[in-house]
Amino acid sequence: MTDATQSTPAPPSTSATTPDEPAFGWSAYAERVNGRFAMVGFVAVLVVEWISHDTFLHWAGLVP
């Protein structure tokens, strides 16, 4: 049985992993997220090179 007087909780104003508030521009939160995406991209390039046994630039067709 549910209680109709209960409301849904408001979303948190901070990140789940840091006390920083998500903000637009040069903020510690934005830099942390950017760094995490950069690490994922770097690992993806390493995986492509490992699987193809070729450099990423040659695999992508940027270097003949």
PyMOL Python script that loads the backbone (N, CA, C, O; Angstrom):
from pymol import cmd

cmd.read_pdbstr("""\
ATOM      1  N   MET A   1       0.843  -1.173   0.000  1.00  0.00           N
ATOM      2  CA  MET A   1       0.000   0.000   0.000  1.00  0.00           C
ATOM      3  C   MET A   1       0.894   1.244   0.000  1.00  0.00           C
ATOM      4  O   MET A   1       1.800   1.351   0.827  1.00  0.00           O
ATOM      5  N   THR A   2       0.653   2.167  -0.904  1.00  0.00           N
ATOM      6  CA  THR A   2       1.467   3.377  -0.998  1.00  0.00           C
ATOM      7  C   THR A   2       0.740   4.548  -0.360  1.00  0.00           C
ATOM      8  O   THR A   2      -0.489   4.604  -0.323  1.00  0.00           O
ATOM      9  N   ASP A   3       1.522   5.459   0.130  1.00  0.00           N
ATOM     10  CA  ASP A   3       0.976   6.654   0.754  1.00  0.00           C
ATOM     11  C   ASP A   3       0.984   7.771  -0.274  1.00  0.00           C
ATOM     12  O   ASP A   3       2.049   8.120  -0.782  1.00  0.00           O
ATOM     13  N   ALA A   4      -0.150   8.335  -0.593  1.00  0.00           N
ATOM     14  CA  ALA A   4      -0.260   9.366  -1.620  1.00  0.00           C
ATOM     15  C   ALA A   4       0.322  10.699  -1.171  1.00  0.00           C
ATOM     16  O   ALA A   4       0.553  11.572  -2.008  1.00  0.00           O
ATOM     17  N   THR A   5       0.565  10.884   0.121  1.00  0.00           N
ATOM     18  CA  THR A   5       1.088  12.153   0.603  1.00  0.00           C
ATOM     19  C   THR A   5       2.604  12.243   0.465  1.00  0.00           C
ATOM     20  O   THR A   5       3.166  13.329   0.611  1.00  0.00           O
ATOM     21  N   GLN A   6       3.276  11.132   0.189  1.00  0.00           N
ATOM     22  CA  GLN A   6       4.724  11.174   0.029  1.00  0.00           C
ATOM     23  C   GLN A   6       5.067  11.732  -1.337  1.00  0.00           C
ATOM     24  O   GLN A   6       4.435  11.391  -2.337  1.00  0.00           O
ATOM     25  N   SER A   7       6.076  12.596  -1.374  1.00  0.00           N
ATOM     26  CA  SER A   7       6.530  13.137  -2.652  1.00  0.00           C
ATOM     27  C   SER A   7       7.874  12.513  -3.001  1.00  0.00           C
ATOM     28  O   SER A   7       8.565  11.968  -2.140  1.00  0.00           O
ATOM     29  N   THR A   8       8.227  12.602  -4.260  1.00  0.00           N
ATOM     30  CA  THR A   8       9.505  12.048  -4.687  1.00  0.00           C
ATOM     31  C   THR A   8      10.631  12.954  -4.189  1.00  0.00           C
ATOM     32  O   THR A   8      10.479  14.175  -4.159  1.00  0.00           O
ATOM     33  N   PRO A   9      11.755  12.360  -3.800  1.00  0.00           N
ATOM     34  CA  PRO A   9      12.858  13.182  -3.291  1.00  0.00           C
ATOM     35  C   PRO A   9      13.494  14.014  -4.397  1.00  0.00           C
ATOM     36  O   PRO A   9      13.525  13.600  -5.556  1.00  0.00           O
ATOM     37  N   ALA A  10      13.998  15.180  -4.036  1.00  0.00           N
ATOM     38  CA  ALA A  10      14.660  16.059  -4.998  1.00  0.00           C
ATOM     39  C   ALA A  10      16.032  15.490  -5.341  1.00  0.00           C
ATOM     40  O   ALA A  10      16.675  14.884  -4.484  1.00  0.00           O
ATOM     41  N   PRO A  11      16.491  15.672  -6.577  1.00  0.00           N
ATOM     42  CA  PRO A  11      17.816  15.164  -6.936  1.00  0.00           C
ATOM     43  C   PRO A  11      18.896  15.924  -6.164  1.00  0.00           C
ATOM     44  O   PRO A  11      18.711  17.095  -5.833  1.00  0.00           O
ATOM     45  N   PRO A  12      20.015  15.271  -5.877  1.00  0.00           N
ATOM     46  CA  PRO A  12      21.081  15.944  -5.134  1.00  0.00           C
ATOM     47  C   PRO A  12      21.700  17.064  -5.961  1.00  0.00           C
ATOM     48  O   PRO A  12      21.746  16.988  -7.189  1.00  0.00           O
ATOM     49  N   SER A  13      22.172  18.097  -5.285  1.00  0.00           N
ATOM     50  CA  SER A  13      22.765  19.226  -5.999  1.00  0.00           C
ATOM     51  C   SER A  13      24.242  19.021  -6.273  1.00  0.00           C
ATOM     52  O   SER A  13      24.839  19.795  -7.020  1.00  0.00           O
ATOM     53  N   THR A  14      24.847  17.995  -5.686  1.00  0.00           N
ATOM     54  CA  THR A  14      26.263  17.733  -5.912  1.00  0.00           C
ATOM     55  C   THR A  14      26.438  16.399  -6.622  1.00  0.00           C
ATOM     56  O   THR A  14      25.496  15.619  -6.765  1.00  0.00           O
ATOM     57  N   SER A  15      27.664  16.159  -7.060  1.00  0.00           N
ATOM     58  CA  SER A  15      27.994  14.908  -7.729  1.00  0.00           C
ATOM     59  C   SER A  15      28.001  13.764  -6.730  1.00  0.00           C
ATOM     60  O   SER A  15      28.115  13.986  -5.524  1.00  0.00           O
ATOM     61  N   ALA A  16      27.880  12.540  -7.230  1.00  0.00           N
ATOM     62  CA  ALA A  16      27.903  11.371  -6.358  1.00  0.00           C
ATOM     63  C   ALA A  16      29.305  11.082  -5.841  1.00  0.00           C
ATOM     64  O   ALA A  16      29.459  10.458  -4.791  1.00  0.00           O
ATOM     65  N   THR A  17      30.331  11.526  -6.564  1.00  0.00           N
ATOM     66  CA  THR A  17      31.706  11.199  -6.187  1.00  0.00           C
ATOM     67  C   THR A  17      32.464  12.355  -5.566  1.00  0.00           C
ATOM     68  O   THR A  17      33.500  12.135  -4.940  1.00  0.00           O
ATOM     69  N   THR A  18      31.983  13.578  -5.716  1.00  0.00           N
ATOM     70  CA  THR A  18      32.675  14.744  -5.159  1.00  0.00           C
ATOM     71  C   THR A  18      31.662  15.708  -4.567  1.00  0.00           C
ATOM     72  O   THR A  18      30.480  15.652  -4.907  1.00  0.00           O
ATOM     73  N   PRO A  19      32.106  16.580  -3.697  1.00  0.00           N
ATOM     74  CA  PRO A  19      31.189  17.598  -3.169  1.00  0.00           C
ATOM     75  C   PRO A  19      30.994  18.777  -4.122  1.00  0.00           C
ATOM     76  O   PRO A  19      30.257  19.710  -3.806  1.00  0.00           O
ATOM     77  N   ASP A  20      31.653  18.742  -5.292  1.00  0.00           N
ATOM     78  CA  ASP A  20      31.545  19.838  -6.257  1.00  0.00           C
ATOM     79  C   ASP A  20      30.174  19.834  -6.920  1.00  0.00           C
ATOM     80  O   ASP A  20      29.587  18.780  -7.165  1.00  0.00           O
ATOM     81  N   GLU A  21      29.684  21.014  -7.201  1.00  0.00           N
ATOM     82  CA  GLU A  21      28.434  21.142  -7.922  1.00  0.00           C
ATOM     83  C   GLU A  21      28.723  21.210  -9.416  1.00  0.00           C
ATOM     84  O   GLU A  21      29.631  21.929  -9.833  1.00  0.00           O
ATOM     85  N   PRO A  22      27.959  20.466 -10.236  1.00  0.00           N
ATOM     86  CA  PRO A  22      28.166  20.575 -11.677  1.00  0.00           C
ATOM     87  C   PRO A  22      27.945  22.016 -12.133  1.00  0.00           C
ATOM     88  O   PRO A  22      26.933  22.633 -11.802  1.00  0.00           O
ATOM     89  N   ALA A  23      28.894  22.539 -12.889  1.00  0.00           N
ATOM     90  CA  ALA A  23      28.801  23.924 -13.344  1.00  0.00           C
ATOM     91  C   ALA A  23      29.356  24.030 -14.746  1.00  0.00           C
ATOM     92  O   ALA A  23      30.155  23.195 -15.171  1.00  0.00           O
ATOM     93  N   PHE A  24      28.935  25.055 -15.465  1.00  0.00           N
ATOM     94  CA  PHE A  24      29.424  25.299 -16.809  1.00  0.00           C
ATOM     95  C   PHE A  24      30.700  26.131 -16.733  1.00  0.00           C
ATOM     96  O   PHE A  24      30.806  27.044 -15.914  1.00  0.00           O
ATOM     97  N   GLY A  25      31.664  25.813 -17.588  1.00  0.00           N
ATOM     98  CA  GLY A  25      32.896  26.596 -17.635  1.00  0.00           C
ATOM     99  C   GLY A  25      34.038  25.907 -16.917  1.00  0.00           C
ATOM    100  O   GLY A  25      34.036  24.687 -16.756  1.00  0.00           O
ATOM    101  N   TRP A  26      35.019  26.697 -16.483  1.00  0.00           N
ATOM    102  CA  TRP A  26      36.219  26.175 -15.842  1.00  0.00           C
ATOM    103  C   TRP A  26      35.945  25.907 -14.374  1.00  0.00           C
ATOM    104  O   TRP A  26      36.128  26.779 -13.525  1.00  0.00           O
ATOM    105  N   SER A  27      35.509  24.707 -14.090  1.00  0.00           N
ATOM    106  CA  SER A  27      35.263  24.323 -12.711  1.00  0.00           C
ATOM    107  C   SER A  27      35.995  23.022 -12.435  1.00  0.00           C
ATOM    108  O   SER A  27      36.357  22.304 -13.367  1.00  0.00           O
ATOM    109  N   ALA A  28      36.216  22.715 -11.177  1.00  0.00           N
ATOM    110  CA  ALA A  28      36.900  21.482 -10.810  1.00  0.00           C
ATOM    111  C   ALA A  28      36.101  20.276 -11.281  1.00  0.00           C
ATOM    112  O   ALA A  28      36.680  19.277 -11.709  1.00  0.00           O
ATOM    113  N   TYR A  29      34.785  20.360 -11.208  1.00  0.00           N
ATOM    114  CA  TYR A  29      33.937  19.254 -11.653  1.00  0.00           C
ATOM    115  C   TYR A  29      34.105  19.006 -13.153  1.00  0.00           C
ATOM    116  O   TYR A  29      34.253  17.862 -13.583  1.00  0.00           O
ATOM    117  N   ALA A  30      34.080  20.074 -13.943  1.00  0.00           N
ATOM    118  CA  ALA A  30      34.220  19.932 -15.394  1.00  0.00           C
ATOM    119  C   ALA A  30      35.591  19.366 -15.753  1.00  0.00           C
ATOM    120  O   ALA A  30      35.700  18.527 -16.646  1.00  0.00           O
ATOM    121  N   GLU A  31      36.622  19.814 -15.072  1.00  0.00           N
ATOM    122  CA  GLU A  31      37.963  19.306 -15.348  1.00  0.00           C
ATOM    123  C   GLU A  31      38.080  17.831 -14.981  1.00  0.00           C
ATOM    124  O   GLU A  31      38.748  17.074 -15.684  1.00  0.00           O
ATOM    125  N   ARG A  32      37.451  17.420 -13.909  1.00  0.00           N
ATOM    126  CA  ARG A  32      37.494  16.011 -13.505  1.00  0.00           C
ATOM    127  C   ARG A  32      36.777  15.134 -14.532  1.00  0.00           C
ATOM    128  O   ARG A  32      37.285  14.076 -14.904  1.00  0.00           O
ATOM    129  N   VAL A  33      35.622  15.559 -14.982  1.00  0.00           N
ATOM    130  CA  VAL A  33      34.876  14.793 -15.982  1.00  0.00           C
ATOM    131  C   VAL A  33      35.657  14.751 -17.294  1.00  0.00           C
ATOM    132  O   VAL A  33      35.722  13.703 -17.936  1.00  0.00           O
ATOM    133  N   ASN A  34      36.247  15.868 -17.700  1.00  0.00           N
ATOM    134  CA  ASN A  34      37.035  15.918 -18.925  1.00  0.00           C
ATOM    135  C   ASN A  34      38.226  14.967 -18.841  1.00  0.00           C
ATOM    136  O   ASN A  34      38.536  14.273 -19.810  1.00  0.00           O
ATOM    137  N   GLY A  35      38.884  14.931 -17.709  1.00  0.00           N
ATOM    138  CA  GLY A  35      40.011  14.028 -17.522  1.00  0.00           C
ATOM    139  C   GLY A  35      39.594  12.572 -17.611  1.00  0.00           C
ATOM    140  O   GLY A  35      40.323  11.750 -18.165  1.00  0.00           O
ATOM    141  N   ARG A  36      38.443  12.249 -17.078  1.00  0.00           N
ATOM    142  CA  ARG A  36      37.959  10.861 -17.140  1.00  0.00           C
ATOM    143  C   ARG A  36      37.649  10.449 -18.572  1.00  0.00           C
ATOM    144  O   ARG A  36      37.966   9.333 -18.982  1.00  0.00           O
ATOM    145  N   PHE A  37      37.029  11.349 -19.334  1.00  0.00           N
ATOM    146  CA  PHE A  37      36.765  11.039 -20.741  1.00  0.00           C
ATOM    147  C   PHE A  37      38.064  10.914 -21.531  1.00  0.00           C
ATOM    148  O   PHE A  37      38.154  10.083 -22.435  1.00  0.00           O
ATOM    149  N   ALA A  38      39.066  11.721 -21.207  1.00  0.00           N
ATOM    150  CA  ALA A  38      40.357  11.627 -21.884  1.00  0.00           C
ATOM    151  C   ALA A  38      41.012  10.278 -21.602  1.00  0.00           C
ATOM    152  O   ALA A  38      41.605   9.678 -22.498  1.00  0.00           O
ATOM    153  N   MET A  39      40.911   9.799 -20.368  1.00  0.00           N
ATOM    154  CA  MET A  39      41.490   8.495 -20.032  1.00  0.00           C
ATOM    155  C   MET A  39      40.780   7.373 -20.792  1.00  0.00           C
ATOM    156  O   MET A  39      41.431   6.440 -21.262  1.00  0.00           O
ATOM    157  N   VAL A  40      39.477   7.454 -20.914  1.00  0.00           N
ATOM    158  CA  VAL A  40      38.727   6.440 -21.656  1.00  0.00           C
ATOM    159  C   VAL A  40      39.136   6.467 -23.128  1.00  0.00           C
ATOM    160  O   VAL A  40      39.311   5.413 -23.741  1.00  0.00           O
ATOM    161  N   GLY A  41      39.290   7.660 -23.698  1.00  0.00           N
ATOM    162  CA  GLY A  41      39.715   7.780 -25.093  1.00  0.00           C
ATOM    163  C   GLY A  41      41.105   7.234 -25.323  1.00  0.00           C
ATOM    164  O   GLY A  41      41.351   6.583 -26.339  1.00  0.00           O
ATOM    165  N   PHE A  42      42.024   7.485 -24.399  1.00  0.00           N
ATOM    166  CA  PHE A  42      43.390   6.993 -24.528  1.00  0.00           C
ATOM    167  C   PHE A  42      43.407   5.466 -24.491  1.00  0.00           C
ATOM    168  O   PHE A  42      44.118   4.835 -25.274  1.00  0.00           O
ATOM    169  N   VAL A  43      42.642   4.881 -23.601  1.00  0.00           N
ATOM    170  CA  VAL A  43      42.573   3.413 -23.525  1.00  0.00           C
ATOM    171  C   VAL A  43      41.943   2.860 -24.802  1.00  0.00           C
ATOM    172  O   VAL A  43      42.358   1.803 -25.277  1.00  0.00           O
ATOM    173  N   ALA A  44      40.955   3.546 -25.364  1.00  0.00           N
ATOM    174  CA  ALA A  44      40.331   3.091 -26.604  1.00  0.00           C
ATOM    175  C   ALA A  44      41.339   3.088 -27.747  1.00  0.00           C
ATOM    176  O   ALA A  44      41.339   2.166 -28.563  1.00  0.00           O
ATOM    177  N   VAL A  45      42.198   4.103 -27.820  1.00  0.00           N
ATOM    178  CA  VAL A  45      43.238   4.142 -28.853  1.00  0.00           C
ATOM    179  C   VAL A  45      44.208   2.982 -28.662  1.00  0.00           C
ATOM    180  O   VAL A  45      44.603   2.345 -29.638  1.00  0.00           O
ATOM    181  N   LEU A  46      44.594   2.700 -27.432  1.00  0.00           N
ATOM    182  CA  LEU A  46      45.487   1.574 -27.170  1.00  0.00           C
ATOM    183  C   LEU A  46      44.856   0.247 -27.589  1.00  0.00           C
ATOM    184  O   LEU A  46      45.534  -0.620 -28.139  1.00  0.00           O
ATOM    185  N   VAL A  47      43.573   0.095 -27.331  1.00  0.00           N
ATOM    186  CA  VAL A  47      42.875  -1.141 -27.716  1.00  0.00           C
ATOM    187  C   VAL A  47      42.832  -1.279 -29.231  1.00  0.00           C
ATOM    188  O   VAL A  47      43.047  -2.371 -29.757  1.00  0.00           O
ATOM    189  N   VAL A  48      42.555  -0.184 -29.942  1.00  0.00           N
ATOM    190  CA  VAL A  48      42.530  -0.229 -31.411  1.00  0.00           C
ATOM    191  C   VAL A  48      43.901  -0.633 -31.944  1.00  0.00           C
ATOM    192  O   VAL A  48      43.995  -1.464 -32.847  1.00  0.00           O
ATOM    193  N   GLU A  49      44.968  -0.048 -31.389  1.00  0.00           N
ATOM    194  CA  GLU A  49      46.314  -0.401 -31.840  1.00  0.00           C
ATOM    195  C   GLU A  49      46.644  -1.850 -31.518  1.00  0.00           C
ATOM    196  O   GLU A  49      47.296  -2.524 -32.315  1.00  0.00           O
ATOM    197  N   TRP A  50      46.210  -2.333 -30.378  1.00  0.00           N
ATOM    198  CA  TRP A  50      46.501  -3.708 -29.980  1.00  0.00           C
ATOM    199  C   TRP A  50      45.771  -4.704 -30.877  1.00  0.00           C
ATOM    200  O   TRP A  50      46.346  -5.714 -31.283  1.00  0.00           O
ATOM    201  N   ILE A  51      44.504  -4.423 -31.186  1.00  0.00           N
ATOM    202  CA  ILE A  51      43.711  -5.341 -32.000  1.00  0.00           C
ATOM    203  C   ILE A  51      44.161  -5.314 -33.466  1.00  0.00           C
ATOM    204  O   ILE A  51      44.261  -6.363 -34.103  1.00  0.00           O
ATOM    205  N   SER A  52      44.432  -4.123 -34.000  1.00  0.00           N
ATOM    206  CA  SER A  52      44.760  -4.012 -35.423  1.00  0.00           C
ATOM    207  C   SER A  52      46.245  -4.216 -35.713  1.00  0.00           C
ATOM    208  O   SER A  52      46.622  -4.382 -36.873  1.00  0.00           O
ATOM    209  N   HIS A  53      47.091  -4.206 -34.694  1.00  0.00           N
ATOM    210  CA  HIS A  53      48.552  -4.315 -34.863  1.00  0.00           C
ATOM    211  C   HIS A  53      49.069  -3.238 -35.814  1.00  0.00           C
ATOM    212  O   HIS A  53      49.964  -3.486 -36.622  1.00  0.00           O
ATOM    213  N   ASP A  54      48.496  -2.048 -35.707  1.00  0.00           N
ATOM    214  CA  ASP A  54      48.880  -0.912 -36.527  1.00  0.00           C
ATOM    215  C   ASP A  54      48.740   0.351 -35.692  1.00  0.00           C
ATOM    216  O   ASP A  54      48.040   0.352 -34.679  1.00  0.00           O
ATOM    217  N   THR A  55      49.399   1.423 -36.107  1.00  0.00           N
ATOM    218  CA  THR A  55      49.270   2.668 -35.346  1.00  0.00           C
ATOM    219  C   THR A  55      47.874   3.246 -35.546  1.00  0.00           C
ATOM    220  O   THR A  55      47.221   2.977 -36.555  1.00  0.00           O
ATOM    221  N   PHE A  56      47.426   4.033 -34.593  1.00  0.00           N
ATOM    222  CA  PHE A  56      46.084   4.612 -34.681  1.00  0.00           C
ATOM    223  C   PHE A  56      45.971   5.552 -35.879  1.00  0.00           C
ATOM    224  O   PHE A  56      44.965   5.528 -36.587  1.00  0.00           O
ATOM    225  N   LEU A  57      46.994   6.381 -36.114  1.00  0.00           N
ATOM    226  CA  LEU A  57      46.933   7.334 -37.217  1.00  0.00           C
ATOM    227  C   LEU A  57      46.866   6.617 -38.569  1.00  0.00           C
ATOM    228  O   LEU A  57      46.164   7.065 -39.476  1.00  0.00           O
ATOM    229  N   HIS A  58      47.589   5.515 -38.703  1.00  0.00           N
ATOM    230  CA  HIS A  58      47.517   4.756 -39.955  1.00  0.00           C
ATOM    231  C   HIS A  58      46.172   4.032 -40.049  1.00  0.00           C
ATOM    232  O   HIS A  58      45.575   3.985 -41.124  1.00  0.00           O
ATOM    233  N   TRP A  59      45.693   3.475 -38.951  1.00  0.00           N
ATOM    234  CA  TRP A  59      44.405   2.785 -38.934  1.00  0.00           C
ATOM    235  C   TRP A  59      43.279   3.748 -39.310  1.00  0.00           C
ATOM    236  O   TRP A  59      42.354   3.371 -40.030  1.00  0.00           O
ATOM    237  N   ALA A  60      43.355   4.999 -38.819  1.00  0.00           N
ATOM    238  CA  ALA A  60      42.305   5.980 -39.089  1.00  0.00           C
ATOM    239  C   ALA A  60      42.436   6.594 -40.482  1.00  0.00           C
ATOM    240  O   ALA A  60      41.550   7.334 -40.909  1.00  0.00           O
ATOM    241  N   GLY A  61      43.533   6.300 -41.202  1.00  0.00           N
ATOM    242  CA  GLY A  61      43.715   6.825 -42.547  1.00  0.00           C
ATOM    243  C   GLY A  61      44.282   8.229 -42.584  1.00  0.00           C
ATOM    244  O   GLY A  61      44.187   8.909 -43.605  1.00  0.00           O
ATOM    245  N   LEU A  62      44.874   8.675 -41.479  1.00  0.00           N
ATOM    246  CA  LEU A  62      45.437  10.024 -41.441  1.00  0.00           C
ATOM    247  C   LEU A  62      46.882  10.066 -41.906  1.00  0.00           C
ATOM    248  O   LEU A  62      47.388  11.124 -42.280  1.00  0.00           O
ATOM    249  N   VAL A  63      47.550   8.914 -41.883  1.00  0.00           N
ATOM    250  CA  VAL A  63      48.943   8.807 -42.338  1.00  0.00           C
ATOM    251  C   VAL A  63      49.005   7.653 -43.330  1.00  0.00           C
ATOM    252  O   VAL A  63      48.512   6.563 -43.043  1.00  0.00           O
ATOM    253  N   PRO A  64      49.606   7.884 -44.494  1.00  0.00           N
ATOM    254  CA  PRO A  64      49.655   6.790 -45.492  1.00  0.00           C
ATOM    255  C   PRO A  64      50.542   5.649 -45.074  1.00  0.00           C
ATOM    256  O   PRO A  64      50.676   4.670 -45.809  1.00  0.00           O
TER     257      PRO A  64
END
""", "prot")
cmd.dss("prot")
cmd.show_as("cartoon", "prot")
cmd.util.cbc("prot")
cmd.orient("prot")
